[in-house]
Amino acid sequence: MVYFQKTFIIAILMFLTSCAEVDLYRQPVSSKIPASIIPYEQEKPLYDNLMTDSAFSRNVKVAMLLPLTGKDAKVGEDLRNAGMMAQFDIANNNFILQFYDTKGTPEGAKEAFKQAAKAHVDLILGPVFAKEVGAIRRQARAKKIPVVSFTSDTDEVDEGVYTLALLVPEQVERSVRYACEKGKQSLAIMAPDNKAGDVAIDSAEKAAQACGMRISAVSVYNPTFINFEPYVLKTLPESFKNIKILEKKEVDEVDKEDEQIPITELIDFDTLLIADDGNRLKSIASLFALYDVTPREVLFIGTSTWQDPTLTLEGALAGAKFSALPIEGFEKFSQRYEETYGKKPIRLASLSYDAVALASILSQTGGITKENLTNIRGFIGTDGLFRLKPTGESERLLGISEIVSRNKFRTIQKPSVNFEQEAVRKENMERIRLQNEYLTQVRELEKKTFNQPAMIGNSTEESSEIKAITQE
């Protein structure tokens, strides 16, 4: 029997016989595999232990390709530390973890891969950056060495070259889906003019189409600029362009009658996606606030990069919502990391821990194969349930969080329990889409009815149309 020696372990485990997502905590190990499927939320599932049989008792070599020198050496150090934590927590004596320095460059990644291949490794974890992954992808496939990287660029992954990273498309889809579930019907998008911005816009448009949400405006800005006011104004009606911000601060130029009109009746959207973070996000949110467009009146949505304590100090973002991973697991991992190494880990470190945990568990239970890596039920890691798709992308279950106040966030919608429940939630978007189409048709008929002269023939015709739609 093998006993894990850390008091808290978030491990990743797959049942090859039941194909169930499970949690591995501190338990003895035997060859008996439980038949029941244990919900991942259960804090400490009780079951008999898993143990490798003789078929998987050989040494398993895993290489981690990390930037251990160069400008990104601190990133590599945290990932290496997290990987060693997972090795100590979970691996047995047959698991060999080796580190290779990529220097954070494509050339360095190629050399690191070459050295790892010479060592006849069974699996490569890393590299971190997209260009590094692109540099080794072809060679890895040629030598049939699976790669589990940490890049968020899906252009660099494919069959056999995976990523554990949280991806922009699923974050945007989750946030837009939340807006649809809340009955929102029109979306404005602000995004930087770069690859990440393009991905966010494309993802938002697809998600909006899935639930029948109308895109009212798309404003793309140069991320190197300082003044974002012209781009903010692109999302607002023409009347707003006549209001100078400096004048608005000193004198309210809007008529008293107009002051009584809710801002939601003056603008053409009820949801605003800002696909950015940091200082640019703060600046954009502040500009919208000067035009009285705030999260109190409009649903502001974003991605997990909004889980930044500095953003809680920006009043214009109070009440904004964003898709996020469950935070509890990372907080516990971060505490253990700090106790071990005397400093807090970077957010990416949990991916390194989960990657080594995944490799270790697969090496003990079913082997590191394509079928096992892409188990459809997924694995439970530090950041909750996830799975690797055959096409290389990762898929995670995200919840919705809210920026509350100074250094405070609040979970307002928990992630799905499993991927089956997530699929049902996504399918529900079709029902919402049909409902939105129906409401749009009704509004158009009402407008036609009220805007036309009162004619008996037309009135009867319009009434019958509305009645027909209502009865559908």
C-alpha distance (Angstrom), angle and dihedral (degrees) to the residues before:
residue distance angle dihedral
M1 . . .
V2 3.74 . .
Y3 3.81 122.8 .
F4 3.76 122.8 -164.2
Q5 3.78 112.3 -129.1
K6 3.80 103.0 -151.6
T7 3.78 119.9 90.4
F8 3.79 93.7 -135.1
I9 3.77 124.6 37.2
I10 3.77 129.3 172.9
A11 3.76 101.8 -171.0
I12 3.73 135.3 172.3
L13 3.76 120.6 -125.8
M14 3.76 139.0 168.1
F15 3.78 129.1 -160.5
L16 3.75 106.3 -141.5
T17 3.79 93.6 -165.6
S18 3.78 100.3 45.3
C19 3.83 97.9 27.0
A20 3.79 88.4 -140.5
E21 3.78 128.7 151.8
V22 3.79 109.3 -118.1
D23 3.76 143.5 171.8
L24 3.79 121.6 -124.7
Y25 3.78 114.4 -148.4
R26 3.76 132.8 164.1
Q27 3.80 102.2 -53.3
P28 3.83 137.0 134.8
V29 3.78 115.9 -100.8
S30 3.80 131.7 -123.1
S31 3.78 136.5 155.1
K32 3.80 94.7 -102.5
I33 3.81 114.6 106.6
P34 3.82 116.3 -155.5
A35 3.79 117.5 -125.2
S36 3.79 96.8 -145.9
I37 3.78 124.5 90.6
I38 3.78 111.6 -129.2
P39 3.82 118.7 -148.9
Y40 3.76 110.1 -119.4
E41 3.82 93.0 -130.1
Q42 3.79 92.2 64.4
E43 3.78 103.0 108.4
K44 3.80 99.1 -139.9
P45 3.78 114.7 7.3
L46 3.79 114.5 -156.7
Y47 3.75 119.0 -141.1
D48 3.77 140.9 126.8
N49 3.75 114.4 -78.4
L50 3.73 132.6 -99.8
M51 3.74 121.8 -125.5
T52 3.75 133.7 179.1
D53 3.78 117.1 -108.0
S54 3.77 125.1 -142.2
A55 3.79 92.4 -84.6
F56 3.80 90.1 69.5
S57 3.81 99.8 35.8
R58 3.81 96.6 103.6
N59 3.78 121.7 103.8
V60 3.79 114.3 -83.4
K61 3.80 118.3 -153.8
V62 3.78 119.7 -154.5
A63 3.79 123.8 -177.5
M64 3.80 124.6 -154.0
L65 3.82 113.6 -155.5
L66 3.81 106.6 -157.8
P67 3.83 138.7 156.0
L68 3.81 97.0 -106.0
T69 3.82 93.6 161.4
G70 3.79 133.4 30.9
K71 3.81 129.8 45.4
D72 3.81 93.3 -37.6
A73 3.80 95.8 48.6
K74 3.82 92.5 116.3
V75 3.80 89.7 57.8
G76 3.79 90.1 50.8
E77 3.80 91.9 47.6
D78 3.81 93.1 55.1
L79 3.79 92.1 46.7
R80 3.78 91.6 48.7
N81 3.81 91.3 49.1
A82 3.81 91.7 49.9
G83 3.80 90.8 48.2
M84 3.79 91.3 52.6
M85 3.80 89.9 49.9
A86 3.80 90.0 56.0
Q87 3.79 91.5 46.5
F88 3.80 91.2 52.8
D89 3.82 92.3 45.3
I90 3.78 100.7 45.6
A91 3.80 117.3 6.6
N92 3.78 124.4 98.6
N93 3.79 127.3 -143.7
N94 3.80 92.6 -84.9
F95 3.80 93.2 61.5
I96 3.81 114.1 95.1
L97 3.81 118.1 -169.9
Q98 3.81 117.9 -167.6
F99 3.82 129.2 -176.5
Y100 3.80 126.3 -143.1
D101 3.79 125.5 -172.6
T102 3.82 116.4 -125.9
K103 3.83 92.7 178.1
G104 3.80 85.1 -139.0
T105 3.82 92.2 -81.6
P106 3.83 135.4 107.0
E107 3.80 90.2 -120.1
G108 3.78 91.4 50.6
A109 3.79 90.4 48.3
K110 3.81 91.2 53.1
E111 3.79 91.5 51.9
A112 3.79 92.4 45.5
F113 3.80 90.5 50.9
K114 3.79 90.5 49.0
Q115 3.80 91.3 54.6
A116 3.81 92.2 45.5
A117 3.80 91.9 50.0
K118 3.81 89.8 51.6
A119 3.79 88.1 55.3
H120 3.84 88.7 55.6
V121 3.79 95.5 -124.3
D122 3.80 119.8 -172.7
L123 3.81 96.2 -145.8
I124 3.79 139.4 13.4
L125 3.80 121.1 -143.9
G126 3.80 113.3 -161.8
P127 2.95 154.7 -22.0
V128 3.81 103.3 -170.3
F129 3.79 105.1 -149.0
A130 3.80 130.0 61.4
K131 3.81 96.1 -123.2
E132 3.79 90.3 51.2
V133 3.80 91.5 51.9
G134 3.79 90.8 47.3
A135 3.79 89.7 51.8
I136 3.81 94.4 58.2
R137 3.79 102.0 30.1
R138 3.79 97.7 93.8
Q139 3.81 94.6 44.7
A140 3.80 92.0 47.4
R141 3.78 92.3 53.5
A142 3.80 91.5 45.5
K143 3.80 91.3 53.7
K144 3.82 91.7 39.7
I145 3.80 93.6 -124.8
P146 3.82 110.7 147.6
V147 3.80 116.0 -130.8
V148 3.81 126.7 -154.0
S149 3.80 105.0 -170.4
F150 3.79 134.5 -178.5
T151 3.81 99.2 -133.2
S152 3.80 121.1 125.4
D153 3.81 92.0 -155.0
T154 3.79 106.9 102.3
D155 3.81 91.7 -167.4
E156 3.80 88.0 75.7
V157 3.80 98.3 52.5
D158 3.77 131.6 76.0
E159 3.78 140.2 137.9
G160 3.79 108.0 -21.6
V161 3.81 94.0 8.8
Y162 3.79 108.5 81.4
T163 3.78 137.7 172.8
L164 3.78 131.4 -143.4
A165 3.80 93.2 -164.1
L166 3.78 123.9 120.1
L167 3.80 103.6 -108.5
V168 3.79 129.0 -138.8
P169 3.85 97.1 -130.6
E170 3.80 94.5 59.1
Q171 3.81 91.8 44.1
V172 3.80 92.3 52.5
E173 3.81 92.3 42.9
R174 3.79 90.7 52.2
S175 3.81 93.4 50.5
V176 3.80 93.9 46.8
R177 3.79 90.4 46.1
Y178 3.79 89.5 53.9
A179 3.81 89.4 53.5
C180 3.81 90.4 51.1
E181 3.79 91.6 49.2
K182 3.80 88.0 54.1
G183 3.79 91.2 55.4
K184 3.80 97.7 -104.5
Q185 3.80 113.8 154.0
S186 3.81 110.4 -177.7
L187 3.78 130.7 50.8
A188 3.80 133.9 -162.8
I189 3.80 117.9 -165.2
M190 3.79 130.5 -154.8
A191 3.78 116.9 -175.5
P192 3.81 139.1 157.6
D193 3.78 119.8 -101.8
N194 3.80 96.8 -109.4
K195 3.78 140.3 87.4
A196 3.81 94.0 -79.5
G197 3.80 90.2 50.7
D198 3.79 91.9 49.7
V199 3.81 90.9 51.3
A200 3.81 91.2 49.1
I201 3.82 93.1 49.8
D202 3.79 93.1 47.4
S203 3.81 91.4 47.8
A204 3.81 92.7 47.5
E205 3.80 92.6 49.7
K206 3.81 91.6 50.7
A207 3.79 92.6 47.1
A208 3.81 91.7 47.4
Q209 3.79 91.4 49.5
A210 3.81 90.5 51.2
C211 3.80 91.6 61.5
G212 3.79 99.7 30.4
M213 3.79 95.8 -107.2
R214 3.80 114.1 157.6
I215 3.82 120.4 -127.1
S216 3.80 105.7 -134.9
A217 3.82 98.9 178.6
V218 3.79 142.6 -6.2
S219 3.81 116.2 -158.0
V220 3.81 117.8 -173.3
Y221 3.81 118.3 -168.9
N222 3.77 138.1 -172.7
P223 3.82 104.7 -104.3
T224 3.81 91.2 -148.3
F225 3.80 92.8 62.0
I226 3.79 122.2 99.7
N227 3.81 100.6 -155.2
F228 3.81 113.1 62.6
E229 3.81 96.8 170.3
P230 3.84 95.5 105.5
Y231 3.81 89.6 53.7
V232 3.79 93.3 46.9
L233 3.80 89.2 51.9
K234 3.81 90.6 54.6
T235 3.79 88.0 70.5
L236 3.83 93.8 49.0
P237 3.82 131.6 73.5
E238 3.82 120.5 -89.2
S239 3.80 91.4 -104.6
F240 3.80 90.5 67.4
K241 3.79 91.7 59.6
N242 3.78 91.0 69.1
I243 3.80 91.4 61.1
K244 3.79 113.5 90.0
I245 3.77 111.8 -149.0
L246 3.80 94.7 -139.1
E247 3.78 90.3 51.1
K248 3.80 90.1 46.1
K249 3.77 89.7 58.1
E250 3.80 92.7 54.0
V251 3.77 104.9 30.6
D252 3.78 130.4 22.7
E253 3.79 102.6 -131.0
V254 3.76 94.9 -177.5
D255 3.80 115.7 101.7
K256 3.77 116.4 -109.5
E257 3.77 89.8 -115.3
D258 3.80 90.3 55.2
E259 3.79 90.4 50.4
Q260 3.77 88.9 67.5
I261 3.79 92.2 57.2
P262 3.84 111.6 96.1
I263 3.78 112.4 -117.6
T264 3.81 89.0 -124.5
E265 3.82 88.4 66.8
L266 3.79 92.1 51.6
I267 3.80 98.6 50.5
D268 3.79 130.3 58.0
F269 3.81 101.6 -128.6
D270 3.78 139.1 57.5
T271 3.82 96.0 -165.3
L272 3.81 129.9 50.4
L273 3.80 123.7 -163.9
I274 3.81 114.5 -163.2
A275 3.80 106.0 -172.0
D276 3.78 95.6 -161.2
D277 3.78 142.7 74.4
G278 3.79 144.0 -158.4
N279 3.78 121.5 34.0
R280 3.80 94.2 -14.6
L281 3.79 90.6 57.1
K282 3.81 90.6 48.9
S283 3.81 91.8 50.4
I284 3.79 94.0 47.9
A285 3.80 93.5 46.8
S286 3.82 90.6 48.8
L287 3.81 91.1 52.1
F288 3.79 92.1 51.2
A289 3.81 88.8 49.2
L290 3.83 90.3 56.1
Y291 3.79 86.4 59.6
D292 3.82 89.7 48.0
V293 3.80 92.9 -108.1
T294 3.81 104.2 133.8
P295 3.82 137.8 145.4
R296 3.79 88.0 -93.3
E297 3.80 90.8 68.1
V298 3.81 102.9 22.8
L299 3.79 130.5 36.2
F300 3.83 106.7 -111.6
I301 3.83 111.3 -159.0
G302 3.78 133.3 -176.6
T303 3.79 145.6 146.8
S304 3.80 137.1 -79.4
T305 3.81 91.5 -82.0
W306 3.82 84.9 77.8
Q307 3.79 88.4 73.0
D308 3.79 86.7 92.9
P309 3.83 117.3 127.8
T310 3.81 91.1 -143.1
L311 3.81 89.7 63.3
T312 3.80 90.5 61.1
L313 3.81 87.7 67.8
E314 3.82 91.1 62.1
G315 3.79 106.8 89.1
A316 3.80 92.0 -161.4
L317 3.81 88.6 67.5
A318 3.81 98.0 49.7
G319 3.79 106.7 126.2
A320 3.82 95.4 19.1
K321 3.82 115.8 142.4
F322 3.78 129.4 -142.8
S323 3.79 140.0 173.4
A324 3.78 113.1 -105.0
L325 3.76 145.7 168.1
P326 3.81 117.9 -108.3
I327 3.80 104.4 -80.7
E328 3.81 99.6 -157.3
G329 3.80 96.0 77.2
F330 3.78 94.1 49.1
E331 3.80 92.0 47.6
K332 3.80 90.8 56.2
F333 3.79 91.4 44.3
S334 3.81 90.3 48.6
Q335 3.80 91.0 51.7
R336 3.79 92.1 52.0
Y337 3.80 91.3 45.5
E338 3.80 91.4 52.0
E339 3.80 91.8 48.2
T340 3.80 89.5 51.8
Y341 3.79 102.3 41.2
G342 3.80 103.7 20.7
K343 3.82 96.1 -119.2
K344 3.76 140.0 72.1
P345 3.83 117.6 -96.2
I346 3.78 125.8 -121.9
R347 3.81 114.0 -106.0
L348 3.81 91.4 -106.1
A349 3.80 92.1 61.0
S350 3.80 93.8 84.5
L351 3.81 89.1 62.6
S352 3.79 89.8 57.9
Y353 3.80 91.3 49.9
D354 3.80 91.9 49.4
A355 3.81 92.4 45.8
V356 3.81 93.1 55.2
A357 3.81 91.1 42.1
L358 3.79 90.4 51.8
A359 3.80 92.8 48.8
S360 3.80 91.9 47.2
I361 3.80 95.2 49.4
L362 3.80 93.9 45.6
S363 3.78 90.1 49.6
Q364 3.82 88.8 55.4
T365 3.81 99.5 42.5
G366 3.76 116.2 27.8
G367 3.76 110.8 -11.3
I368 3.81 132.0 -102.4
T369 3.80 101.1 -72.6
K370 3.77 135.7 142.6
E371 3.80 91.0 -109.2
N372 3.78 93.0 52.4
L373 3.79 95.5 43.3
T374 3.79 90.8 52.5
N375 3.80 96.9 44.5
I376 3.82 103.5 162.0
R377 3.82 94.3 -138.6
G378 3.78 91.4 55.4
F379 3.79 135.8 -151.2
I380 3.78 136.0 -79.6
G381 3.77 115.7 -123.9
T382 3.76 141.0 160.4
D383 3.81 91.4 -68.7
G384 3.79 97.3 42.5
L385 3.78 133.0 -99.7
F386 3.82 119.3 -6.9
R387 3.77 141.0 157.1
L388 3.79 138.6 -166.3
K389 3.79 118.2 -123.2
P390 3.81 121.7 -139.4
T391 3.82 86.8 -116.5
G392 3.81 90.7 61.6
E393 3.80 102.0 -105.2
S394 3.77 123.2 119.8
E395 3.78 123.3 -129.4
R396 3.78 123.3 -153.6
L397 3.77 137.2 179.5
L398 3.78 110.7 -116.1
G399 3.77 133.1 -166.6
I400 3.80 129.9 -160.8
S401 3.80 122.4 -104.8
E402 3.78 132.6 -172.6
I403 3.80 132.0 -142.5
V404 3.80 102.7 -124.0
S405 3.80 112.3 169.0
R406 3.79 142.5 -55.1
N407 3.81 107.2 -5.8
K408 3.79 91.2 -22.8
F409 3.78 131.6 121.7
R410 3.78 128.1 175.2
T411 3.80 129.5 -151.7
I412 3.79 107.4 -132.3
Q413 3.80 99.6 169.8
K414 3.80 124.7 26.7
P415 3.80 122.5 -141.1
S416 3.78 120.3 -97.9
V417 3.79 115.2 -83.7
N418 3.81 92.6 -121.8
F419 3.79 141.4 -11.8
E420 3.79 91.9 -89.7
Q421 3.79 91.2 60.3
E422 3.80 90.0 44.9
A423 3.80 89.8 54.6
V424 3.80 90.4 52.9
R425 3.80 90.6 51.4
K426 3.78 90.9 51.6
E427 3.79 91.8 48.0
N428 3.79 87.8 54.3
M429 3.80 88.1 67.6
E430 3.80 88.8 75.4
R431 3.80 90.5 60.2
I432 3.80 89.8 49.2
R433 3.81 90.1 48.6
L434 3.81 92.2 54.3
Q435 3.78 90.1 46.8
N436 3.81 91.5 51.5
E437 3.80 91.4 48.6
Y438 3.79 89.9 51.7
L439 3.82 92.4 50.2
T440 3.80 90.8 48.1
Q441 3.78 91.3 52.8
V442 3.79 91.4 49.1
R443 3.82 92.0 50.2
E444 3.79 91.8 49.6
L445 3.80 91.4 50.9
E446 3.80 90.9 47.3
K447 3.79 90.6 51.9
K448 3.78 91.4 49.9
T449 3.80 90.2 48.3
F450 3.80 96.2 49.7
N451 3.81 96.4 39.1
Q452 3.81 96.2 52.5
P453 3.85 126.7 76.0
A454 3.76 113.9 -93.1
M455 3.81 101.9 -93.6
I456 3.76 119.6 164.5
G457 3.80 94.5 -138.8
N458 3.78 95.5 48.8
S459 3.79 92.7 41.7
T460 3.79 91.3 54.0
E461 3.77 91.7 46.0
E462 3.81 93.4 49.9
S463 3.79 92.3 46.4
S464 3.79 91.1 52.9
E465 3.82 90.4 49.8
I466 3.80 92.5 52.2
K467 3.79 90.3 45.5
A468 3.81 90.6 51.1
I469 3.80 92.3 51.5
T470 3.80 91.9 46.0
Q471 3.79 91.0 54.1
E472 3.80 94.7 49.0
